[in-house]
Structure formats: structure tokens, C-alpha cells
Amino acid sequence: MTDILLRECDADGILRLTLNDPAKRNALSEAMMAALADAFAEAGRDPAVRVIVLAANGPAFSAGHDLKEMTAGRSGDDRGRAYFAKVLGDCSAMMQGIINCPKPVIAEVTGIATAAGCQLVASCDLAIAADTAAFSTPGVHIGLFCSTPMVALSRNVANKHAMEMLLTGDMTSASRAAEIGLVNRSVAPDALHEEVMAVARKIASKSAMTVATGKRAFYAQSEMTLADAYDHAARVMVDNMLARDAEEGIGAFIEKRAPEWQDA
């Protein structure tokens, strides 16, 4: 059997995770979600990994949950309640695993990303899309509101843009997705890979300790009041100033030389 998630790490510490189930439009099946959860957790612990790129093979980035698999789960006496709760709980944990991973995650989006596939893009720290890509939360078409995708979507785009996607289920073009903040930008398909890798290499060249500190602080402060956010950020910055890499980086800047990171 072919691996549904491919993993490849280069000499710069850029780990490429590729969804590899194109026949199922890279659906977030139980197996795919488990593979992704394991990959993000493992990458977070691996000092050789500095940046993660999440890509996909085939015409769809991800079509969301495997509805055939979900439908089969209705067979129990509870009409699937326990099964649905487990699957959606696993999905939510996997999405949070992206946020909690200390390594930056960049989505490289080709094709469509719908429902939980759109949620997957929104959960990544950065996203760059081919200008042929498209996004939607189409659950409303089939009587199943995209409530869990809504969580990630509403934390990336303004309320009215999120509600328009959720209430209409319409496809959103890559250029429009860039306008509303769902992705960072859209580029020509033949330029996508190099655009993503250029950003990944730039981030990989920084202190891994500093990047991890900043990512963790960003998501923590975003859920706080303004005063609490400033208090938290100030504490983080004090600790950061005392780190070896901050001392080295500031010294290198003053001395007009390249820093030598210790990732500590």
C-alpha cells in the first residue's frame, strides 16, 4: 500500500509533509488524521526540523472529512453519536497540534481545500496558494454546517467574510482568499513551490528557539485581553532577552556580522 502521508526533510531542516491519497481527494480520514497528528508531534520534538511545509498530491489539497467513512459510522445503536464525537475530537486535536507545534507550518495549496480541508489550511501558520486553488466550507449544502472548520476560519478572516463562506458554501478563489486573509498570497502554479521554499528557507535560517518562542507567544496572547496580552508578551520578551541566541543576535548586529545560532 502507498503511504497516505509522505515525509521528506532536506539539509536546511525543512520537513515536507505531503498528503498522498489523491483518489480520495486527500480526505481527512481517520488514518490521514492520525498520520498528520503523529507527524506534527514528531516534528515538534525533532531538533533537525526547523520548518514544516504541508503540501498535497493530486487535484485537491483536501476535500475534508471522508463522508463515506463517516456515514459508515452511523451503524451503531446511537446512530453514530459516539463515533462522530471521537472523529471530530481527533480532528480538533490534530488541528490544535499544528498550533501547538513549535515549528512554523506553511501550507502549499494546490487545487481545492474544502470543509475540514479549508480548516487545515486556516490552521497553518502561513499559507501560499496557486492562483488556481479554491476554498470553501460547503457543509450547508448537505445539511451539515461546517462548525469545526468555522473555528479556524473565524480566527483568520473577519466575521462577515467567514460568515459569507459558511452560510453560502460558495467557492472562494485563491486571489479572494488572499484578500480576506485566509492565505498570505496566491501565485502562478509553476511558481508556487519555489515561493513556499523561499519563505521556508528564510524562516529556517533564524534561531529555532526564537521562532518557537514567538509562535507560542503569538497564539497565547491572541486569546487574552489587551492588558493581559501585553503583560504576557513582556514576560516572554524578558526571558527571550536572557537567551543565548538573543545575546548572540544583538551582538552580531552591533558588530555587523552574521549570527551563529545555538538554538538556545
N, C-alpha and C positions, 0 to 999 in steps of 0.2 A: 504494500500500500504506500502511496505517496504521502509524505508528511504534509499536514494541512497548515503548518506554520514553519517557514524556513528561517534559519538563523545564520547570519554571517557577520563576523566582526573584522574590521580592517586594521591596518597598522596605526591609524590615528585614533583608535578607540571608538569608532563609530559602528554601533551594532545595528544591522539591518534586519528587521523582522518583516517577513513577507507573508501575508495571508495567501494561502495556496490551495483554495478549494473553489476554483472558478466555475466548476459545473454546478455548484450550489450558490453561485454569486457571492462567495465568501461569507455565507451566512454565519451568524454568531451562534452556532450550535453549542451544545454542552461541551463537546470536545474542543472546539475552537476557543471558547471562553476559558477553559481550563488551561489550554496551551498558552494563551496570552497571559493569564494570571501568573503562571509559573515563570514565563519569560521575563515579565516585568520585575517580579520579585528577585529572580536570579541576577538580572542585570543590575538591580539596585545594590546587590551585595558584591558585585564583581568590580574590583578596582581598575581592571583593564578597560571597562566600558565607560566612556565619557559622555556619549550622546546616543540616543536611540532614534532611528528612523523607522516609521511604520508605513509599509507600502503594501501593495496587493497585486496579484497576478490576475489577468482576465479583464473583462469589460466592466466589472463592478468592483468598487473598493470594498463595499459590504452592503448587502441588502437587509441587514438587521437580523432579528431572530429567525431561526428555522421554523416556519409556521407549520410545516408537516410534522416536525418533531414535537412542537407544542400541542398540536391537535391530538397526536397520539397519547399525550399525557392526560387527556380527558377521560380515559377509560376507568379510572378509579371510582369508588363509591361516592367520593366527594366532588366528582365531576372535574377533578384536576386541581382543586384548590391548593393542596399541599405541594403538588408538583410545580405549579406555576409560581408559588411563593419561593420555592427553592431555586428555580431557574432565574427568576428576577432578582433574588438575593445574591446569587452567584454573579450575575451580570453587574449589579451595583457595586459589589466588592471588587470586581475586575476593573471597572471604570475608576473607582477610587484608588486602585493600585497604581494607575497612571499618575494621578495627582500626588500620591504618597511616595512614588519612586523618586529618589534623589537625583536621578539623571534626567535631563531635559528630553522630552519626547516630541518629535516632529512628524506630523502626518504628511505623507507624499501621496496626494489623492489623484487617481485617475478614475474615470468612469463615474458611476453614481454611488452616492452614500445615502442610504435611506433608513428611516426609523432608527433602530439601535446602531446602524452603521453611521448615521449622521451624529448620533450621540458619541460614538467612538472618536470621530474627527473633533467634535467640540471638546472632548475630554483631554485631548493632547495639548501640550503647552504651546505649540506652534503648528500651523497647517499651511501648506502651499499646495495649490491645486492646478492641474492642467485646465486651460480655459474651455475644454470640452467636458469637464466634470459637471455634475449637478447634485443637488442636495434636496432632501425633503423629509418631512415627518408625516407620512401618509396614512397613519393609523385611522384617522377619522373616516377614510373611505370605506373601511371594513368594520366599522363599529367598535374600534379599539383605540381610544385616544392614546397618543404617544406620551404617556405620563412620565415614564422614567427618562426617555430622551429629552423631555422638557426640562429636566433638572440641569443637565449640561448645557442645553441650548440657551436657557434663560440666564445662565451665568456668563455667556459670551456675547449675546446681542441684546439690544434694547427690547423692552417688554412688547412694544407694538410689532416689532419685526418678528419676535418669537411667536407671538400670538397669531400673526398672519400665517406663518408657516404651519403652526399647529392646527388652526381652525380650517384652513383651506386644503392642506395636504398637497399644495401645488409644488412643482419642481422649482428650485431656485438655481439660477445659473451660477457658474463659478465667479463671474465678474460681480454679480449682485451679492454673492456670499462674501466677497472681499469688501464690498461697500458697507455691509452691515456688521462686519467683524467676525463672521463665522470662520473665515480663513484669513491669513495675512495678506495673500495676494494670489492672483492667477497668472499663469504664464503659458506660452505655447507648449504643447505636449512634448516636442522634441527638446525643449529647454528645461523641462521640469526636474529631471534627475540631477542635473548639474547645479541648478538653482538650489535645490534642497541640500545637496552635498556642500555647496559653498557656505551655506548658513551653518550646517553641522560642523564643518571644519573650523569655522570661526569660533564657535562655542567650545569645541573640543580643545582649542588652544588656550583656554582660560584655566584658572585654578579650579579643579573639580570641587574642592572644599568650598570655595566662594560661590560657585554656581549652585551647589546643593543647599548652602545656607540661604541664598537668595530665593530659590524656588520654594523652599519650605516656608520662609517668612512671607512671601507673596500670598500664598493661599491661606495662611493663618490670619494675616491682617485683613484680608478681604471679607471675612465673616464678622469683624469686630466693629464697634462704634469708632468714630474718628479719634476720640481721645485714647481709647484702648489700643487702637492701631498704632498711634504714634508712640505710646509707652512701650508696646511690644517691639516695634521697629528699632527704637532707641536701644533697648536691651540687646537685641540681636546685633546691632552695629557696634556696641561696646565690645561684645565677645568677638566679633569679626576683627575689630581693630587689634585685638590682642593675639590673633592667629599669626602663625609664622608667614603665611603667604601674603597677608596684608602688609606686614613689616617689609617683606621682600619686594612686593609690588610697588609700594610707596618709595622705598629706597631706590629701586631700579628707575622709577620715573624721575626722581630728583637727579640721579646720576646719568640719566639719558642712556640707559642700556636695556636690553631685553631681560625680563624677569626669569628666574629659574624656579618654577613652582615645585613645592614639596607636597602639594595637595593636603596640607595640614594647617 
